[in-house]
Amino acid sequence: MSALPLRASALSLILAVVPNTAVLAQQTLPQSQEAQMPTLAPRPNFGGSVGNGRPSVFMQVPVTTLFPGAQPDPPVIKNPVQGDPNAEQRGMTYFVNFNCVGCHAPNGGGGMGPALSNNLFTYGSQPENIYLSIYQGRPNGMPAWGGVLPDSVIWDLVTYIGKISNEPSRQWGRTFSANPLSPEVEQVPSEQVSTTDPWSATKTFNFGQKP
């Protein structure tokens, strides 16, 4: 047999073997790749202290006041730090340190962001609603803090917001005429006093002095 046919036979043999080798390589390569791939998992402490450790319970949180048959079915979610006397103070500290005041103003009075010092919340005023608004973020400027803050910090913020949104009366903060009636007291500006209960920090009314 001449050298030319031998070369053709050897080349045919190599071409026949190479695909099989590639198939074997493809079969073994994903195993090594899989070992190097990082494991993607939700944040370990998400929902760990609420909903009996079931994060999916937050899917039951309503953001509307419309319910079938007008019978709301609130989720069984409790604020784990409710009743902690230090939670409000921690929440106020976080509110300032994380620059929540940059949008919502001191004491949640409202600025570039909506006011938090009343009980009017677009996405619900219950603790679980406020929690999700902080965790998930909301349209038109509210960032999602869930990937940054642990649950305990968010719940402290929820507790503080719940405190400052508890208006003592429907007349508080409303505009009155000087004659015949004016409020007897007004809120002390936040620059003058730092408290988790700004409603209690009052002074004699001074004809609408800027708070």
JOUR-V378625 format. One record per pair of residues at least 12 apart in sequence whose ideal C-beta (glycine too) atoms are under 6 Angstrom apart, sorted by the first residue. I is the first residue (numbers start at 1). J is the second residue. Records with the same first field share a line. If there is no record, write none. Layout:
I = J / J
This chain:
45 = 150 / 151
49 = 80 / 151
50 = 77
51 = 77
57 = 75
60 = 75
61 = 75 / 128 / 132
63 = 123 / 124
75 = 128
77 = 128
79 = 127 / 155
80 = 155
81 = 155 / 159
87 = 156 / 159
88 = 159 / 160 / 163 / 196
89 = 196
90 = 156
91 = 156 / 157 / 159 / 160
92 = 160 / 196
94 = 153 / 156 / 157
95 = 160
104 = 116
106 = 190
107 = 164 / 190 / 198
108 = 164
116 = 161 / 165
117 = 164
118 = 165 / 167
119 = 165
127 = 158
130 = 158 / 161
131 = 154 / 158
134 = 154
163 = 196
168 = 199
182 = 205
183 = 205
184 = 205
185 = 202 / 205
186 = 205
187 = 211
188 = 201 / 203
189 = 211
